[in-house]
Amino acid sequence: MAQGSGDQRAVGIADPEESSPNMIVYRKIEDIITKMQDDKTGGVPIRTVKSFLSKIPSVVTGTDIVQWLMKNLSIEDPGEAIHLGSLIAAQGYIFPISDHVLSMKDDGTFYRFQAPYFWPSNCWEPENTDYAIYLCKRTMQNKARLELADYEAENLARLQRAFARKWEFIFLQAEAQVKIDRKKDKTERKILDSQERAFWDVHRPVPGCVNTTEMDIRKCRRLKNPQKVKKSVYGVTEESQSQSPVHIPSQPVRKTTKEDIRKQITFLNAQIDRHCLKMSKVAESLIAYTEQYVEYDPLIMPAEPSNPWISDDIALWDTEMSKEPSQQRVKRWGFSFDEMLKDPMGRDQFLRFLESEFSSENLRFWLAVQDLKKQPLQDVAKRVEEIWQEFLAPGAPSAINLDSHSYEITSQNVKDGGRYTFEDAQEHIYKLMKSDSYARFLRSNAYQDLLLAKKKVSLL
């Protein structure tokens, strides 16, 4: 880095953004990356590698990077050099071209340097609209090379539901970006695509990978400066309401004292000593705890028997349980429609009841759609077509009773099939089974057999 900028930071007259802990780290990493790419001072050799029927442009190997770090940074232990390279890669300055895991390996794995435009020092805080534009672009480009992974397809579906009102605008933005990219040289476009993908591997990482932006100090500092304008990767910013400067009382600027620095050091040391867990692990523990004790939570599960003053259940007034009506026994000792669908024994009993009394097409369709959501991405399109031909196509062998509105929506969704193609149809069939078929099932002998079987299992 320049000597002058370092002197300015030392005397405390530089830009406040430059004095943040993250920015200090970014500048040091960028200094290493700049020297690493400088051929005049013995940088890492960047070359184009010939592969089968194609060429891989502008790549370096992990071994070359590790050796350069050991030679130029006076590192004797190769493990320390690999660790430093992994820290640099985790920030997105170097990325592998073969996978999404931002780490360094001391082998022949090919890596590529990130473009300065995507460096973290540019204070990127991308919004979900930016991520939606990126995923839309991926679906419009070469599918063989840029096919969405399972977690990306789920994120795209979730964003499409969240931004339903402005999705057309997001789609047009992505379409315009694709048209601009297609005018570029093929080799340049291939490099830019990989650099953009690596940028989102940092800010929207693969599930299970380390998220270096999760505890970002810049987000905490932004709360102290609400007037700061957020940056956007594609020029799309979220609409935000901010107070007028007229209504913000001016506060005198106080110089930082030694006591303030001591308090800050004490606070940071306490934060370092805290025991931290990943958010995913905390969520799993919370879900497991709630599922374990949900039956004992009076706010979620009603008391048994219920209060006769606020319900129609008279079981509390009846002293002889043998005289209790069969419908009330079902209400007291039974389980809900959702619980029955989740329980394999209950689901099989319900399916046999439908096959004997009515038709089982509705339940089989519902189960097929549930199974579709768990299929690998490459099998989704084929499975969508099979479900359509079996249950919804004209002259289908197992046609289901679907209203015109849901059928029209599903017909449009099938043209570009995905995991949630039959969402509206499944919801309609669910309500139909719950209101009609399940009510008849509760009055049948099959339901009583199911209750007896469940009691025997619980006793065992």
C-alpha positions in Angstrom: 0.0 0.0 0.0 1.0 3.6 -0.4 3.2 5.1 2.3 1.1 8.2 2.4 -2.2 6.5 3.1 -0.6 4.5 5.9 0.7 7.8 7.5 -2.7 9.3 7.3 -4.3 6.4 9.0 -1.7 6.6 11.8 -2.6 10.2 12.6 -6.3 9.6 12.4 -7.3 12.0 9.5 -8.2 9.4 6.9 -11.7 8.3 5.9 -13.5 6.6 8.8 -14.2 3.7 6.4 -10.5 3.1 6.1 -10.0 2.8 9.9 -12.6 0.0 10.4 -11.1 -3.4 11.4 -12.4 -5.1 8.2 -11.0 -2.4 5.9 -7.5 -2.8 7.5 -7.6 -6.5 6.8 -8.9 -6.0 3.2 -6.1 -3.5 2.4 -3.4 -5.9 3.6 -4.9 -8.8 1.6 -5.2 -6.6 -1.5 -1.5 -5.6 -1.2 -0.6 -9.4 -1.2 -3.0 -10.0 -4.2 -1.5 -7.1 -6.2 2.0 -8.4 -5.7 0.9 -11.9 -6.5 -0.4 -10.8 -9.9 2.6 -8.6 -10.8 4.8 -10.4 -13.3 7.6 -7.9 -13.0 8.3 -8.7 -9.4 8.0 -12.4 -9.7 4.3 -13.0 -9.2 2.3 -16.2 -9.6 2.3 -17.4 -13.2 -1.1 -16.9 -14.7 -1.7 -19.1 -17.8 -4.3 -20.6 -20.1 -4.6 -24.4 -19.7 -5.7 -26.7 -22.5 -8.4 -29.1 -21.5 -10.3 -31.7 -23.5 -12.0 -29.9 -26.4 -11.7 -26.5 -24.6 -9.3 -24.0 -23.0 -9.3 -22.7 -19.4 -8.1 -19.1 -19.4 -6.4 -17.1 -16.7 -5.8 -19.7 -14.0 -3.2 -20.6 -11.4 -2.7 -23.7 -9.4 -3.0 -24.1 -5.6 0.6 -25.3 -5.5 1.9 -22.1 -7.2 0.0 -19.9 -4.7 1.2 -21.8 -1.6 4.9 -21.7 -2.9 4.6 -18.0 -3.6 3.3 -17.3 -0.1 6.1 -19.3 1.5 8.8 -17.6 -0.6 7.6 -14.0 -0.4 6.1 -13.9 3.2 8.9 -15.9 4.9 6.6 -18.7 5.8 8.4 -22.0 6.7 5.4 -24.3 7.4 3.4 -25.3 4.3 0.3 -25.7 6.6 0.5 -22.1 7.7 0.7 -21.0 4.0 -2.3 -23.1 3.2 -4.2 -21.6 6.1 -3.3 -18.1 5.0 -4.4 -18.9 1.4 -7.7 -20.3 2.7 -8.4 -17.1 4.7 -7.7 -15.0 1.6 -10.0 -17.3 -0.5 -12.8 -17.1 2.2 -12.9 -13.3 1.6 -13.4 -14.0 -2.1 -10.0 -12.6 -3.5 -9.1 -16.1 -4.9 -11.6 -18.8 -5.8 -11.5 -22.3 -7.3 -13.1 -22.7 -10.7 -14.4 -26.2 -10.1 -16.6 -25.9 -7.0 -18.1 -23.4 -4.6 -16.0 -24.2 -1.5 -13.7 -21.1 -1.0 -10.6 -22.8 0.4 -7.0 -23.4 -0.6 -5.5 -26.7 -1.5 -1.8 -27.5 -2.1 -2.3 -29.4 -5.4 -3.1 -28.9 -9.0 -6.6 -27.4 -8.4 -7.1 -24.4 -10.7 -7.9 -21.0 -9.1 -8.7 -17.6 -10.5 -8.2 -14.1 -9.1 -11.3 -12.0 -8.3 -11.9 -8.8 -10.3 -11.2 -5.7 -8.2 -14.8 -4.6 -8.9 -16.0 -7.4 -6.6 -13.5 -6.9 -3.8 -15.0 -6.7 -0.3 -13.2 -3.3 0.1 -15.9 -1.8 -2.1 -18.3 -2.2 0.8 -20.7 -4.5 -1.0 -23.9 -5.2 0.9 -25.9 -6.8 -1.8 -29.7 -7.0 -1.4 -32.0 -9.9 -2.1 -33.1 -8.2 -5.3 -29.4 -8.4 -6.6 -29.3 -12.1 -5.8 -32.7 -12.6 -7.6 -31.3 -10.9 -10.7 -28.2 -13.1 -10.6 -30.2 -16.3 -10.3 -32.5 -15.2 -13.2 -29.4 -14.6 -15.3 -28.1 -18.1 -14.6 -31.4 -19.6 -15.8 -31.2 -17.6 -19.1 -27.5 -18.6 -19.9 -25.9 -21.8 -21.0 -27.7 -24.4 -18.9 -25.0 -27.1 -19.3 -22.4 -24.8 -17.7 -24.5 -22.7 -15.4 -27.2 -24.9 -14.1 -28.6 -23.9 -10.8 -27.8 -26.1 -7.8 -30.5 -27.5 -5.6 -30.1 -24.8 -2.9 -30.0 -22.0 -5.6 -33.2 -23.3 -7.2 -34.9 -23.3 -3.8 -33.6 -19.7 -3.1 -34.9 -18.6 -6.5 -38.4 -20.0 -5.8 -38.4 -18.4 -2.4 -37.3 -15.0 -3.8 -40.0 -15.2 -6.6 -42.7 -15.6 -4.0 -41.2 -12.8 -1.8 -40.9 -10.3 -4.7 -44.1 -11.3 -6.5 -45.1 -7.7 -7.2 -41.8 -6.5 -8.6 -40.7 -9.8 -10.2 -41.3 -8.5 -13.7 -39.0 -5.6 -13.1 -36.3 -8.0 -11.7 -36.7 -10.3 -14.7 -36.3 -7.4 -17.1 -33.1 -6.3 -15.3 -31.7 -9.8 -15.6 -32.7 -10.0 -19.3 -30.9 -6.7 -20.0 -27.8 -7.9 -18.2 -27.7 -11.1 -20.3 -28.0 -9.1 -23.6 -25.0 -7.0 -22.6 -23.0 -10.1 -21.6 -23.6 -11.8 -24.9 -21.9 -9.0 -26.7 -18.6 -9.7 -25.0 -15.9 -12.0 -26.1 -16.5 -15.7 -25.2 -13.3 -16.0 -23.1 -14.0 -12.7 -21.3 -17.6 -13.7 -20.6 -16.5 -17.1 -19.2 -14.1 -15.3 -16.8 -16.7 -12.8 -15.7 -19.3 -15.5 -15.1 -16.9 -17.3 -12.8 -16.0 -14.1 -10.9 -19.6 -13.1 -10.4 -20.4 -16.6 -9.2 -17.5 -16.4 -6.7 -18.8 -13.1 -5.4 -22.2 -14.7 -4.5 -20.3 -17.7 -3.0 -19.0 -15.2 -0.5 -22.3 -13.3 0.2 -24.8 -16.2 -0.3 -22.5 -19.3 0.5 -23.4 -22.9 0.0 -25.2 -24.4 3.0 -22.6 -25.7 5.4 -19.8 -23.4 4.3 -18.3 -20.6 6.4 -20.1 -17.3 5.9 -17.5 -14.5 6.3 -20.1 -11.8 6.1 -22.5 -13.1 8.8 -20.9 -11.1 11.6 -19.8 -8.1 9.6 -18.6 -5.1 11.6 -19.8 -2.8 8.7 -23.4 -3.7 9.4 -23.0 -2.6 13.0 -21.4 0.7 11.9 -24.1 1.3 9.4 -26.6 1.6 12.2 -24.7 4.6 13.5 -24.9 6.2 10.1 -28.4 5.7 8.6 -27.9 8.3 5.9 -25.3 6.2 4.1 -26.5 5.0 0.7 -26.3 1.2 0.2 -24.5 -0.1 -2.9 -26.0 -2.5 -5.4 -24.3 -4.9 -7.7 -26.7 -4.3 -10.6 -27.9 -0.9 -9.8 -31.2 -2.0 -8.1 -31.6 -0.6 -4.6 -34.2 -1.3 -2.0 -36.7 1.5 -1.3 -36.0 2.7 2.2 -37.4 5.5 4.2 -34.9 7.7 6.0 -35.4 10.7 8.2 -34.8 14.1 6.9 -31.6 15.7 8.2 -33.7 18.6 9.4 -35.3 16.3 12.1 -32.0 14.8 13.3 -30.6 16.9 16.2 -27.0 17.8 15.7 -24.6 16.4 18.3 -21.2 17.8 19.1 -18.3 15.7 18.0 -16.3 14.4 21.0 -12.7 13.4 20.7 -11.9 9.8 21.6 -10.2 9.5 25.0 -7.9 6.8 26.4 -10.8 5.7 28.7 -13.0 5.1 25.7 -10.3 3.0 24.1 -9.9 0.9 27.2 -13.7 0.3 27.4 -13.7 -0.7 23.8 -10.8 -3.2 24.3 -12.5 -4.6 27.4 -15.8 -5.1 25.4 -14.1 -6.7 22.5 -12.1 -9.1 24.7 -15.4 -10.1 26.4 -16.9 -10.7 22.9 -14.0 -12.9 21.9 -14.3 -15.0 25.0 -18.0 -15.7 24.4 -19.1 -19.1 23.3 -20.6 -18.8 19.8 -22.6 -21.3 17.8 -23.6 -21.3 14.1 -27.2 -20.1 13.5 -28.0 -23.3 11.7 -27.0 -25.3 14.8 -29.1 -23.1 17.1 -32.1 -23.4 14.8 -31.8 -27.3 14.8 -31.6 -27.4 18.6 -34.6 -25.1 19.0 -36.7 -27.1 16.6 -35.7 -30.4 18.3 -36.6 -28.9 21.7 -40.0 -27.6 20.6 -40.9 -30.9 18.8 -40.0 -32.8 22.0 -42.1 -30.7 24.4 -44.9 -29.5 22.0 -47.4 -32.0 23.6 -46.9 -30.4 27.0 -47.2 -26.7 25.9 -50.6 -25.4 27.0 -50.3 -22.5 24.5 -50.2 -24.9 21.5 -51.9 -28.1 22.6 -55.4 -27.8 24.1 -56.1 -29.4 27.5 -57.8 -32.9 27.5 -60.6 -33.0 28.1 -61.4 -29.5 26.9 -63.2 -26.9 29.0 -67.0 -27.5 28.5 -67.7 -23.8 29.2 -65.9 -22.7 26.0 -66.4 -25.8 23.8 -69.0 -28.4 22.9 -67.2 -31.2 24.5 -69.2 -32.6 27.5 -66.6 -35.3 28.4 -65.8 -33.5 31.7 -69.5 -33.7 32.8 -69.8 -37.4 32.0 -68.5 -39.6 34.8 -68.8 -42.9 32.8 -66.2 -43.0 29.9 -68.1 -45.9 28.4 -71.1 -43.6 27.7 -69.0 -41.1 25.9 -70.2 -40.7 22.3 -68.0 -42.2 19.6 -67.5 -38.8 17.8 -66.3 -37.3 21.1 -63.9 -40.2 21.7 -62.5 -39.5 18.2 -62.0 -35.8 19.1 -60.4 -36.6 22.5 -58.1 -39.5 21.5 -57.6 -38.9 17.8 -55.1 -36.8 15.9 -55.4 -34.1 13.2 -55.4 -34.5 9.4 -51.9 -33.1 9.2 -50.6 -35.6 11.8 -52.2 -38.4 10.0 -50.5 -37.5 6.7 -47.1 -37.4 8.4 -47.7 -40.7 10.2 -46.9 -43.7 7.9 -49.5 -46.0 9.6 -52.2 -43.4 9.5 -51.5 -42.6 5.8 -51.6 -46.2 4.8 -54.9 -46.8 6.6 -56.4 -43.6 5.0 -55.3 -44.8 1.6 -56.9 -48.3 2.0 -60.1 -46.6 3.2 -60.2 -44.4 0.1 -59.5 -47.4 -2.2 -62.3 -49.3 -0.7 -65.0 -46.6 -0.3 -64.1 -43.9 -2.9 -61.1 -43.3 -5.1 -57.5 -42.8 -4.0 -56.4 -40.5 -6.9 -56.4 -37.3 -4.7 -54.2 -38.8 -2.0 -51.8 -40.4 -4.5 -51.5 -37.1 -6.3 -50.8 -35.3 -3.0 -48.1 -37.8 -2.1 -46.6 -37.6 -5.6 -46.2 -33.8 -5.3 -44.6 -34.2 -1.9 -42.1 -36.6 -3.4 -41.5 -34.2 -6.3 -40.1 -31.6 -3.9 -37.4 -34.1 -2.7 -36.2 -35.1 -6.2 -32.8 -34.1 -7.5 -32.8 -31.1 -9.8 -32.0 -33.1 -12.9 -35.0 -35.4 -12.4 -37.6 -32.7 -11.6 -38.7 -31.9 -15.2 -39.2 -35.6 -16.0 -41.2 -36.2 -12.8 -43.4 -33.1 -13.5 -44.3 -34.5 -16.9 -45.2 -37.9 -15.4 -47.4 -36.4 -12.7 -49.2 -34.2 -15.3 -49.8 -37.2 -17.6 -51.1 -39.4 -14.8 -53.4 -37.0 -13.0 -54.1 -33.8 -14.9 -53.6 -34.3 -18.7 -56.8 -34.7 -20.8 -57.7 -38.4 -20.6 -55.4 -39.0 -17.7 -55.8 -42.6 -16.2 -56.1 -41.2 -12.7 -57.7 -37.9 -13.2 -58.3 -35.7 -10.0 -61.1 -33.3 -9.3 -59.6 -29.8 -9.7 -61.3 -26.5 -10.1 -60.8 -24.4 -13.2 -58.7 -21.7 -11.6 -56.1 -24.1 -10.1 -56.1 -26.1 -13.3 -55.3 -23.0 -15.4 -52.4 -22.0 -13.1 -51.0 -25.5 -13.1 -51.2 -25.7 -16.9 -49.1 -22.5 -17.1 -46.6 -23.8 -14.5 -46.0 -27.1 -16.3 -44.6 -25.2 -19.3 -41.5 -24.4 -17.2 -41.7 -27.2 -14.6 -40.1 -27.0 -11.2 -40.5 -28.4 -7.7 -43.4 -26.1 -7.0 -45.3 -26.5 -10.3 -48.3 -28.2 -8.6 -48.4 -26.0 -5.5 -51.9 -24.6 -6.2 -53.3 -27.9 -7.2 -51.9 -29.6 -4.2 -53.4 -27.0 -1.8 -56.8 -27.4 -3.5 -56.7 -31.3 -3.2 -55.5 -31.0 0.4 -58.5 -28.8 1.4 -60.9 -31.2 -0.5 -59.6 -34.3 1.3 -59.6 -32.5 4.7 -63.2 -31.3 4.4 -64.8 -34.3 2.7 -62.8 -37.5 2.7 -61.2 -37.2 6.1 -64.6 -36.4 7.8 -66.0 -39.7 6.4 -62.8 -41.5 7.5 -63.3 -40.4 11.1 -66.7 -42.1 11.1 -65.4 -45.4 9.7 -64.2 -48.6 11.4 -60.8 -48.1 9.7 -60.2 -45.1 11.9 -61.1 -47.0 15.1 -58.7 -49.7 14.0 -56.0 -47.1 13.5 -56.6 -45.7 17.0 -56.3 -49.2 18.6 -53.1 -49.9 16.7 -51.6 -46.6 17.8 -52.5 -47.3 21.4 -50.9 -50.8 21.3 -47.7 -49.2 19.8 -47.6 -46.6 22.6 -48.0 -49.3 25.3 -45.1 -51.3 23.8 
